[in-house]
Amino acid sequence: MTARFRLEGPYGFSGAENARLTGETCAEHTARDFAYCELVVARAEMDFLRAYRKCPDGACRRARRCLGPEFSCRADNSNPRLLGFLEQGAAIDFAYDELQRMRLLRKQMREREWA
């Protein structure tokens, strides 16, 4: 699957939050990051399948890409899964690693600005 991952974007998630400032434990923050990466992979999969064409949600059809976490286009099983269980897990791990890499780059850029 050669879809672009959009790690930053909807639902107010920028990937730059500091978990300690919000009182979140490391495990909760990691779980939230993995849940977000699951959404990213599922959306990329639906975009690759061009499921927006038959999606009952009008917003997806207008934007010509998958927008929501509801995945109402999968409800009727008209769109088969593209990735198997192991491939989907590997894609989620890749998205999580990419998210961590982006955070590290952002941190390094901030340190350079202050130096």
DSSP file (Angstrom, degrees, kcal/mol; ACC not computed):
  #  RESIDUE AA STRUCTURE BP1 BP2  ACC     N-H-->O    O-->H-N    N-H-->O    O-->H-N    TCO  KAPPA ALPHA  PHI   PSI    X-CA   Y-CA   Z-CA
    1    1 A M              0   0    0      0, 0.0     2,-0.1     0, 0.0    44,-0.1   0.000 360.0 360.0 360.0 122.8    0.0    0.0    0.0
    2    2 A T        +     0   0    0      2,-0.0     2,-0.3    46,-0.0     0, 0.0  -0.336 360.0 138.7-113.8  50.4    1.6    3.3   -1.1
    3    3 A A        -     0   0    0     -2,-0.1     2,-0.4     1,-0.0    41,-0.1  -0.661  56.7-110.6 -92.2 151.0   -0.8    5.7    0.5
    4    4 A R        -     0   0    0     -2,-0.3     2,-0.5    40,-0.1    -2,-0.0  -0.654  27.5-133.7 -80.2 132.0    0.4    8.9    2.2
    5    5 A F        -     0   0    0     -2,-0.4     2,-0.9     1,-0.0     3,-0.2  -0.748  10.1-158.3 -85.7 128.2    0.0    8.9    5.9
    6    6 A R        +     0   0    0     -2,-0.5    -1,-0.0     1,-0.2    38,-0.0  -0.793  20.6 168.9-103.4  87.7   -1.5   12.1    7.2
    7    7 A L        +     0   0    0     -2,-0.9     2,-0.4     2,-0.1    -1,-0.2   0.811  61.9  53.3 -74.8 -28.1   -0.3   11.9   10.8
    8    8 A E  S    S+     0   0    0     -3,-0.2     6,-0.2     7,-0.0     7,-0.0  -0.838  85.9  59.5-105.5 143.4   -1.3   15.4   11.7
    9    9 A G    >   +     0   0    0      4,-1.9     3,-0.5    -2,-0.4     4,-0.4  -0.794  63.3  60.3 156.3-110.9   -4.6   16.8   11.1
   10   10 A P  G >  S+     0   0    0      0, 0.0     3,-1.2     0, 0.0    -1,-0.2   0.000  93.9  26.7 -69.4 163.2   -8.2   16.1   12.2
   11   11 A Y  G 3  S-     0   0    0      1,-0.2     3,-0.1     3,-0.0     0, 0.0   0.725 122.4 -72.0  65.0  26.3   -9.7   16.1   15.6
   12   12 A G  G <  S+     0   0    0     -3,-0.5     2,-0.7     1,-0.2    -1,-0.2   0.660  90.5 140.9  72.1  16.7   -7.2   18.5   17.1
   13   13 A F    <   +     0   0    0     -3,-1.2    -4,-1.9    -4,-0.4    -1,-0.2  -0.835  13.8 160.1 -97.3 117.1   -4.3   16.1   17.2
   14   14 A S        -     0   0    0     -2,-0.7    -1,-0.2    -6,-0.2    -2,-0.0   0.549  48.9-125.9-109.4 -12.0   -1.0   17.7   16.2
   15   15 A G  S    S+     0   0    0      1,-0.0    -2,-0.1    -7,-0.0    -7,-0.0   0.493  90.5  94.3  80.7   1.6    1.3   15.1   17.7
   16   16 A A        +     0   0    0      2,-0.1    -1,-0.0    90,-0.0    -3,-0.0   0.299  50.3 128.2-109.8   8.9    3.1   17.8   19.7
   17   17 A E        -     0   0    0      1,-0.1     2,-0.7     2,-0.0     3,-0.1  -0.326  56.5-133.4 -68.4 147.4    1.1   17.6   23.0
   18   18 A N    >>  -     0   0    0      1,-0.2     4,-0.9     2,-0.0     3,-0.7  -0.902  11.7-158.9-100.5 112.8    3.1   17.2   26.2
   19   19 A A  T 34>S+     0   0    0     -2,-0.7     5,-2.4     1,-0.3     4,-0.5   0.833  88.5  59.6 -63.3 -33.0    1.4   14.4   28.1
   20   20 A R  T >45S+     0   0    0      1,-0.2     3,-0.6     3,-0.2    -1,-0.3   0.840 100.8  55.1 -66.3 -31.8    2.9   15.6   31.4
   21   21 A L  T <45S+     0   0    0     -3,-0.7    -1,-0.2     1,-0.2    -2,-0.2   0.792 110.4  45.2 -71.9 -26.8    1.1   18.9   31.1
   22   22 A T  T 3<5S-     0   0    0     -4,-0.9    -1,-0.2    -3,-0.4    -2,-0.2   0.430 115.7-112.3 -95.4   0.3   -2.3   17.3   30.7
   23   23 A G  T < 5 +     0   0    0     -3,-0.6     2,-0.3    -4,-0.5    -3,-0.2   0.694  67.2 146.9  78.7  19.5   -1.7   14.8   33.5
   24   24 A E      < -     0   0    0     -5,-2.4    -1,-0.3    -6,-0.2    -2,-0.1  -0.692  45.4-127.2 -90.2 138.7   -1.6   11.9   31.2
   25   25 A T     >  -     0   0    0     -2,-0.3     4,-2.3    -3,-0.1     5,-0.2  -0.347  26.4-108.6 -76.6 166.7    0.6    8.9   32.0
   26   26 A C  H  > S+     0   0    0      1,-0.2     4,-2.4     2,-0.2     5,-0.2   0.893 120.0  51.5 -62.7 -39.8    3.1    7.6   29.5
   27   27 A A  H  > S+     0   0    0      2,-0.2     4,-2.4     1,-0.2    -1,-0.2   0.899 110.4  48.0 -66.0 -40.7    0.9    4.5   28.9
   28   28 A E  H  > S+     0   0    0      2,-0.2     4,-2.3     1,-0.2    -1,-0.2   0.904 112.3  49.5 -65.4 -40.8   -2.2    6.5   28.3
   29   29 A H  H  X S+     0   0    0     -4,-2.3     4,-2.3     2,-0.2    -2,-0.2   0.912 112.1  47.6 -64.8 -42.9   -0.4    8.8   25.9
   30   30 A T  H  X S+     0   0    0     -4,-2.4     4,-2.6     2,-0.2    -2,-0.2   0.904 111.2  51.1 -64.8 -41.5    1.1    5.8   24.0
   31   31 A A  H  X S+     0   0    0     -4,-2.4     4,-2.3     1,-0.2    -2,-0.2   0.901 110.6  48.9 -63.3 -39.9   -2.4    4.2   23.8
   32   32 A R  H  X S+     0   0    0     -4,-2.3     4,-2.2     2,-0.2    -1,-0.2   0.893 110.8  50.7 -66.2 -39.1   -3.9    7.4   22.5
   33   33 A D  H  X S+     0   0    0     -4,-2.3     4,-2.4     2,-0.2    -2,-0.2   0.919 111.3  47.6 -63.6 -43.1   -1.1    7.6   19.9
   34   34 A F  H  X S+     0   0    0     -4,-2.6     4,-2.1     2,-0.2    -2,-0.2   0.884 110.4  52.2 -66.4 -37.5   -1.7    4.0   18.8
   35   35 A A  H  X S+     0   0    0     -4,-2.3     4,-1.7     2,-0.2    -1,-0.2   0.910 110.7  48.3 -63.5 -40.5   -5.4    4.6   18.6
   36   36 A Y  H  X S+     0   0    0     -4,-2.2     4,-2.2     1,-0.2    -2,-0.2   0.908 110.0  51.5 -65.0 -41.6   -4.8    7.6   16.4
   37   37 A C  H  X S+     0   0    0     -4,-2.4     4,-2.4     1,-0.2    -1,-0.2   0.845 105.3  56.4 -65.7 -32.8   -2.4    5.7   14.2
   38   38 A E  H  X S+     0   0    0     -4,-2.1     4,-2.4     2,-0.2    -1,-0.2   0.913 108.3  47.9 -61.9 -42.0   -5.1    3.0   13.8
   39   39 A L  H  X S+     0   0    0     -4,-1.7     4,-2.7     2,-0.2    -2,-0.2   0.909 110.6  51.7 -63.4 -41.7   -7.4    5.7   12.4
   40   40 A V  H  X S+     0   0    0     -4,-2.2     4,-2.4     2,-0.2    -2,-0.2   0.923 112.1  45.4 -61.7 -45.3   -4.7    7.0   10.1
   41   41 A V  H  X S+     0   0    0     -4,-2.4     4,-2.3     2,-0.2    -1,-0.2   0.912 113.3  49.7 -66.7 -42.4   -4.1    3.5    8.7
   42   42 A A  H  X S+     0   0    0     -4,-2.4     4,-2.3     2,-0.2    -2,-0.2   0.912 112.5  47.6 -63.8 -41.3   -7.8    2.7    8.3
   43   43 A R  H  X S+     0   0    0     -4,-2.7     4,-2.6     2,-0.2    23,-0.3   0.911 111.4  50.3 -65.1 -41.8   -8.4    6.1    6.5
   44   44 A A  H  X S+     0   0    0     -4,-2.4     4,-2.2    -5,-0.2    -2,-0.2   0.887 110.8  50.5 -63.1 -37.9   -5.4    5.5    4.2
   45   45 A E  H  X S+     0   0    0     -4,-2.3     4,-2.0     2,-0.2    -2,-0.2   0.920 111.7  46.4 -65.3 -43.9   -6.7    2.0    3.4
   46   46 A M  H  <>S+     0   0    0     -4,-2.3     5,-2.4     1,-0.2     4,-0.5   0.867 112.0  51.4 -68.8 -34.9  -10.2    3.4    2.6
   47   47 A D  H ><5S+     0   0    0     -4,-2.6     3,-0.7     3,-0.2    -1,-0.2   0.897 108.8  51.5 -65.4 -39.9   -8.6    6.2    0.5
   48   48 A F  H 3<5S+     0   0    0     -4,-2.2    -2,-0.2     1,-0.3    -1,-0.2   0.890 112.1  45.6 -64.1 -39.1   -6.6    3.6   -1.4
   49   49 A L  T 3<5S-     0   0    0     -4,-2.0    -1,-0.3    -5,-0.1    -2,-0.2   0.551 107.7-130.3 -78.4  -6.9   -9.8    1.6   -2.1
   50   50 A R  T X 5 +     0   0    0     -3,-0.7     3,-1.4    -4,-0.5     4,-0.3   0.905  47.7 161.8  54.6  45.3  -11.6    4.8   -3.1
   51   51 A A  G >>< +     0   0    0     -5,-2.4     3,-1.2     1,-0.3     4,-0.7   0.675  55.7  81.4 -68.9 -17.3  -14.4    3.9   -0.8
   52   52 A Y  G 34 S+     0   0    0     -6,-0.3     3,-0.3     1,-0.3    -1,-0.3   0.752  78.7  70.3 -61.7 -21.6  -15.6    7.5   -0.7
   53   53 A R  G <4 S+     0   0    0     -3,-1.4    -1,-0.3     1,-0.2    -2,-0.2   0.870 113.4  24.5 -63.6 -36.3  -17.3    6.8   -4.0
   54   54 A K  T <4 S+     0   0    0     -3,-1.2    -1,-0.2    -4,-0.3    -2,-0.2   0.303  91.2 129.3-110.8   7.7  -19.9    4.6   -2.4
   55   55 A C     <  -     0   0    0     -4,-0.7     6,-0.1    -3,-0.3    18,-0.1  -0.409  55.2-143.5 -68.1 134.8  -19.8    5.9    1.2
   56   56 A P  S    S+     0   0    0      0, 0.0     2,-0.6     0, 0.0    -1,-0.1   0.674  80.5  91.9 -71.0 -14.8  -23.2    6.8    2.6
   57   57 A D    >>  -     0   0    0      1,-0.2     4,-1.4     2,-0.0     3,-0.5  -0.721  67.9-155.0 -83.1 118.0  -21.6    9.8    4.4
   58   58 A G  H 3> S+     0   0    0     -2,-0.6     4,-2.4     1,-0.2     5,-0.2   0.787  89.0  63.8 -64.8 -28.9  -21.9   12.8    2.1
   59   59 A A  H 3> S+     0   0    0      1,-0.2     4,-2.3     2,-0.2    -1,-0.2   0.892 102.3  49.3 -64.4 -38.6  -18.9   14.6    3.6
   60   60 A C  H <>>S+     0   0    0     -3,-0.5     4,-1.3     2,-0.2     5,-1.3   0.905 111.3  49.4 -66.2 -40.7  -16.6   11.8    2.4
   61   61 A R  H  <5S+     0   0    0     -4,-1.4    -2,-0.2     2,-0.2    -1,-0.2   0.905 112.3  47.7 -65.6 -40.2  -18.0   12.0   -1.1
   62   62 A R  H  <5S+     0   0    0     -4,-2.4    -2,-0.2     1,-0.2    -1,-0.2   0.902 117.2  41.4 -66.9 -40.5  -17.6   15.7   -1.3
   63   63 A A  H  <5S-     0   0    0     -4,-2.3    -1,-0.2     2,-0.2    -2,-0.2   0.639 101.8-135.5 -81.0 -13.9  -14.0   15.7    0.0
   64   64 A R  T  <5S+     0   0    0     -4,-1.3     2,-0.3     1,-0.2    -3,-0.2   0.854  75.8  74.4  57.5  38.5  -13.2   12.6   -2.1
   65   65 A R  S   <S-     0   0    0     -5,-1.3     2,-0.3    -6,-0.2    -2,-0.2  -0.956  95.8 -81.3-163.9 163.9  -11.4   11.0    0.8
   66   66 A C        +     0   0    0    -23,-0.3   -19,-0.1    -2,-0.3   -23,-0.0  -0.565  47.0 167.9 -74.0 128.5  -12.3    9.2    4.0
   67   67 A L        +     0   0    0     -2,-0.3    -1,-0.2     1,-0.0   -24,-0.1   0.752  45.3  64.7-111.2 -34.6  -13.0   11.7    6.7
   68   68 A G    >   -     0   0    0      1,-0.1     3,-0.5   -25,-0.0   -11,-0.0  -0.601  63.3-138.0-107.2 156.3  -14.6   10.0    9.7
   69   69 A P  T 3  S+     0   0    0      0, 0.0    -1,-0.1     0, 0.0    -3,-0.0   0.520  96.5  77.2 -79.2  -4.0  -13.6    7.5   12.2
   70   70 A E  T 3  S-     0   0    0      1,-0.0     4,-0.1     3,-0.0     0, 0.0   0.833  78.5-157.7 -75.1 -30.9  -17.1    5.9   11.9
   71   71 A F    X   +     0   0    0     -3,-0.5     3,-1.8     1,-0.1     4,-0.4   0.934  20.5 172.6  51.5  52.9  -16.2    4.1    8.6
   72   72 A S  G >   +     0   0    0      1,-0.3     3,-0.8     2,-0.2     4,-0.4   0.721  69.7  68.8 -64.3 -20.3  -19.9    3.9    7.7
   73   73 A C  G 3 >S+     0   0    0      1,-0.2     5,-0.6     2,-0.2     6,-0.4   0.705  97.0  53.1 -72.1 -17.1  -18.8    2.6    4.2
   74   74 A R  G X 5S+     0   0    0     -3,-1.8     3,-1.4     1,-0.2    -1,-0.2   0.583  86.4  85.0 -88.5 -10.2  -17.6   -0.6    5.9
   75   75 A A  T < 5S+     0   0    0     -3,-0.8    -1,-0.2    -4,-0.4    -2,-0.2   0.857  93.6  41.9 -63.0 -36.0  -20.9   -1.2    7.6
   76   76 A D  T 3 5S-     0   0    0     -4,-0.4    -1,-0.3    -3,-0.2    -2,-0.1   0.363 107.4-123.9 -93.7   6.8  -22.4   -3.0    4.6
   77   77 A N  T < 5S+     0   0    0     -3,-1.4    -3,-0.1     2,-0.1    -2,-0.1   0.746  72.4 130.3  58.8  26.3  -19.2   -4.9    3.8
   78   78 A S      < +     0   0    0     -5,-0.6    -4,-0.1     1,-0.2    -1,-0.1   0.701  65.1  59.1 -80.0 -18.1  -19.1   -3.6    0.3
   79   79 A N  S    S-     0   0    0     -6,-0.4    -1,-0.2    -5,-0.0    -2,-0.1  -0.911  82.3-149.7-112.5 106.6  -15.5   -2.6    0.8
   80   80 A P        -     0   0    0      0, 0.0     2,-0.2     0, 0.0    -2,-0.1  -0.288  30.9 -91.6 -70.4 159.3  -13.3   -5.6    1.7
   81   81 A R        -     0   0    0      1,-0.2     3,-0.0    -4,-0.0   -35,-0.0  -0.498  29.2-161.3 -70.9 137.9  -10.2   -5.1    3.8
   82   82 A L  S    S+     0   0    0     -2,-0.2     2,-0.4    -3,-0.1    -1,-0.2   0.843  73.8  53.1 -86.0 -39.1   -7.1   -4.4    1.9
   83   83 A L  S    S-     0   0    0      1,-0.1    -1,-0.1     4,-0.0     2,-0.0  -0.773  77.7-134.2-102.5 142.3   -4.7   -5.4    4.7
   84   84 A G     >  -     0   0    0     -2,-0.4     4,-2.5     1,-0.1     5,-0.2  -0.207  40.6 -89.0 -78.2-179.5   -4.6   -8.6    6.6
   85   85 A F  H  > S+     0   0    0      1,-0.2     4,-1.9     2,-0.2     5,-0.1   0.923 126.8  41.5 -60.6 -47.3   -4.2   -8.7   10.4
   86   86 A L  H  > S+     0   0    0      2,-0.2     4,-2.3     1,-0.2    -1,-0.2   0.897 114.8  50.4 -70.5 -39.9   -0.4   -8.8   10.4
   87   87 A E  H  > S+     0   0    0      1,-0.2     4,-2.3     2,-0.2    -1,-0.2   0.888 110.1  50.7 -65.4 -38.1    0.0   -6.2    7.6
   88   88 A Q  H  X S+     0   0    0     -4,-2.5     4,-2.3     2,-0.2    -1,-0.2   0.910 109.8  50.4 -66.7 -40.1   -2.3   -3.8    9.4
   89   89 A G  H  X S+     0   0    0     -4,-1.9     4,-2.3    -5,-0.2    -2,-0.2   0.903 111.0  48.9 -61.8 -41.3   -0.4   -4.2   12.6
   90   90 A A  H  X S+     0   0    0     -4,-2.3     4,-2.3     2,-0.2    -2,-0.2   0.889 110.7  50.5 -66.0 -38.5    2.9   -3.5   10.7
   91   91 A A  H  X S+     0   0    0     -4,-2.3     4,-2.4     2,-0.2    -2,-0.2   0.888 110.4  49.6 -66.8 -38.3    1.3   -0.4    9.1
   92   92 A I  H  X S+     0   0    0     -4,-2.3     4,-2.5     2,-0.2    -2,-0.2   0.915 111.0  49.7 -65.7 -42.5    0.2    0.9   12.5
   93   93 A D  H  X S+     0   0    0     -4,-2.3     4,-2.5     2,-0.2    -2,-0.2   0.896 110.8  50.3 -62.1 -39.5    3.6    0.4   13.9
   94   94 A F  H  X S+     0   0    0     -4,-2.3     4,-2.4     2,-0.2    -2,-0.2   0.917 110.6  48.8 -64.2 -42.8    5.1    2.2   10.9
   95   95 A A  H  X S+     0   0    0     -4,-2.4     4,-2.2     2,-0.2    -2,-0.2   0.893 111.7  49.8 -64.3 -39.1    2.7    5.1   11.4
   96   96 A Y  H  X S+     0   0    0     -4,-2.5     4,-2.3     2,-0.2    -2,-0.2   0.917 110.9  49.0 -65.4 -42.9    3.6    5.2   15.1
   97   97 A D  H  X S+     0   0    0     -4,-2.5     4,-2.4     1,-0.2    -2,-0.2   0.895 111.0  50.6 -62.3 -39.4    7.3    5.2   14.4
   98   98 A E  H  X S+     0   0    0     -4,-2.4     4,-2.4     2,-0.2    -1,-0.2   0.890 108.8  51.7 -65.7 -39.1    6.8    8.0   11.8
   99   99 A L  H  X S+     0   0    0     -4,-2.2     4,-2.0     2,-0.2    -2,-0.2   0.915 111.1  47.4 -62.1 -43.6    4.8   10.0   14.5
  100  100 A Q  H  X S+     0   0    0     -4,-2.3     4,-2.3     2,-0.2    -2,-0.2   0.887 111.0  51.6 -65.5 -38.7    7.7    9.6   16.9
  101  101 A R  H  X S+     0   0    0     -4,-2.4     4,-2.4     1,-0.2    -2,-0.2   0.906 109.0  50.5 -64.7 -40.9   10.2   10.6   14.3
  102  102 A M  H  X S+     0   0    0     -4,-2.4     4,-2.3     1,-0.2    -1,-0.2   0.893 110.2  50.0 -64.2 -39.5    8.3   13.7   13.5
  103  103 A R  H  X S+     0   0    0     -4,-2.0     4,-2.3     2,-0.2    -2,-0.2   0.910 110.3  50.0 -64.0 -41.9    8.1   14.6   17.2
  104  104 A L  H  X S+     0   0    0     -4,-2.3     4,-2.4     2,-0.2    -2,-0.2   0.912 111.0  49.0 -64.1 -42.4   11.9   14.1   17.5
  105  105 A L  H  X S+     0   0    0     -4,-2.4     4,-2.3     2,-0.2    -1,-0.2   0.902 110.9  50.5 -62.6 -40.7   12.5   16.3   14.5
  106  106 A R  H  X S+     0   0    0     -4,-2.3     4,-2.1     2,-0.2    -2,-0.2   0.898 110.5  49.7 -63.1 -40.1   10.2   19.0   15.9
  107  107 A K  H  X S+     0   0    0     -4,-2.3     4,-2.1     1,-0.2    -2,-0.2   0.909 110.8  49.3 -65.1 -42.4   12.1   18.9   19.2
  108  108 A Q  H  X S+     0   0    0     -4,-2.4     4,-2.0     1,-0.2    -2,-0.2   0.879 109.5  52.2 -65.4 -37.6   15.5   19.2   17.5
  109  109 A M  H  X S+     0   0    0     -4,-2.3     4,-1.9     2,-0.2    -1,-0.2   0.904 109.4  49.5 -64.7 -40.9   14.2   22.2   15.5
  110  110 A R  H  X S+     0   0    0     -4,-2.1     4,-1.7     1,-0.2    -2,-0.2   0.890 109.7  51.6 -64.7 -38.4   13.1   23.9   18.7
  111  111 A E  H  X S+     0   0    0     -4,-2.1     4,-1.2     1,-0.2    -1,-0.2   0.872 108.4  51.4 -66.8 -36.0   16.4   23.3   20.3
  112  112 A R  H  < S+     0   0    0     -4,-2.0    -1,-0.2     1,-0.2    -2,-0.2   0.872 107.2  53.7 -67.0 -36.8   18.2   24.8   17.3
  113  113 A E  H  < S+     0   0    0     -4,-1.9    -1,-0.2     1,-0.2    -2,-0.2   0.878 111.6  44.9 -64.8 -36.6   16.0   27.9   17.5
  114  114 A W  H  <        0   0    0     -4,-1.7    -1,-0.2     1,-0.2    -2,-0.2   0.689 360.0 360.0 -80.7 -18.7   16.9   28.4   21.2
  115  115 A A     <        0   0    0     -4,-1.2    -1,-0.2    -5,-0.1    -2,-0.2   0.482 360.0 360.0 -79.7 360.0   20.7   27.7   20.7
